[in-house]
Every structure is written in C-alpha cells, then in structure tokens.
Amino acid sequence: MDKFCRTISSWVNELGKPQRDKGLREERDFVRFWHDNGVPPDACVRVPLSGAMRGYKGDVTLAGLQGEVKVRRSGYKTIYDQLSDNDFLAIRMNNRERLYVLPEKIMLSFIKSVIHEW
C-alpha cells in the first residue's frame, strides 16, 4: 500500500508541475515589470517558498503590500469584460469586503506615488 501511495503522490506532483512553473514565471515577470518601471528592487520582491512553508504568505511584496500573483488562460475574462475602458472595477460577494481591480497603467502610477513617499 505504501508503494501505491507514493506512486499516486508522485503522479499528482508531476501533474501540477506545468501549473507551478507557469505561476513561477508570472511571479518573476511581475517583479521584473515593476523593476523595469523604476520601482527599487527592495520595494518589489518575490517571496521565497511562498505556498511551500508556513510563515511565507503571498507570492510577492510591492511597496510594503503583500500580494498573490495569479494567471489563467481565460478564467478572468468576465473581470476584463466588466472593467472594459474604466479606471477601476469594484467587486464584492455578499457579506464580504469589496475588492478593487485596477488596470496596470493606473496601478503603476499609484505605486510610483507611494514609493516616492515611502
């Protein structure tokens, strides 16, 4: 039975590797974007071991904010459609706090002003 469990476990780990690699690439791309746009290296970093060990929350930090970086082929189509040409989108589930979605150009402008004061 142990051999069977180890086989299943390794199969599950292999099944998720492309998704983990895709997420890691997106995290690195996120950090590179901010660095390329003038955000100092210490103000935007990828969190090592995020998701792998306790005490490491979030994928990245940006200007003192902790964040998750997610990428989907088409999972966010509705959000993109609803945001359209607006400056932001406010979304909320019943009995939950509101979330704000901003286009990258607006977020860049906002973070640069925060970094300047930081």
ZIQUI-V898166 format. One record per helix or strand of 2 or more residues. SS is the DSSP state (2 for helix, 1 for strand). FROM is the first residue (numbers start at 1). TO is the last residue. Records with the same first field share a line. If there is no record, write none. Layout:
SS: FROM-TO, FROM-TO
This chain:
2: 2-36, 41-43, 77-83, 104-117
1: 44-46, 60-62, 65-67, 88-91, 99-102
